[in-house]
Amino acid sequence: MRRFDGKTLLVATHNAGKLEEFQQIMTPKGITVTSAAEHGLPEPAETETTFIGNARIKAHAAAKATGLPALADDSGLEVAALGGAPGVYTADWAETPQGRDFKMAMEKTHAKLIAAQAPQPWHARFCCTLVLAWPDGHDEVFEGHANGQLVWPLRGLDGHGYDPMFQPATKTRTFAEMTTDEKNALSHRGAAIKALLQGCFT
């Protein structure tokens, strides 16, 4: 496995929250974190049907354009009773002309479960794939998962995305009812980041 030995890491995102999250992790390690938005990079079309495929598209496009190692993630929710949907199309289910509306996406998911007469518990898992790519074309892949079930009605005000609908396994609260630290200890992204740090940054 290739180690990261540079001083600057490009996070292939236009999401300010995601950029801040990685800055908090990498800055104490003496690594400067920049974003695709700061480099004026367009968002490449995510044409793959897997989380790994889409993360690779974003990471390699950013690394090739800037000459910097680039980190990209692709994540989503897989619902067992819906055949793994929405999966890589999780964000698409929330798209509206005014931007992403995850309350609408959760209502859509609930409606599909009811229409399918899916018995409870509604098993689901969050998936996160991180790809760290270098300008020479090499990459390393890290995955994290959080197993649990979907609940209705929605619970909790914190978090984002599907957090108010997702209750992790063995817990009685949704991600949206937990503190950031509690969620990070259980989340798919937390698991993927832990694997990334152990693999390439320690």
Salt bridges, closest charged atoms under 4 A:
GLU46 OE2 - LYS58 NZ 3.45
ASP73 OD1 - LYS18 NZ 2.81
ASP73 OD2 - ARG189 NH2 2.68
ASP74 OD1 - LYS58 NZ 3.28
GLU78 OE1 - ARG125 NE 2.86
GLU95 OE2 - ARG100 NE 2.87
GLU107 OE2 - LYS103 NZ 2.67
ASP136 OD2 - ARG2 NH2 3.06
ASP139 OD2 - ARG56 NE 2.82
ASP139 OD2 - HIS60 NE2 2.79
GLU140 OE2 - HIS138 NE2 2.88
ASP163 OD2 - LYS183 NZ 2.64
GLU177 OE1 - ARG155 NE 3.19
GLU182 OE2 - ARG173 NH2 3.12
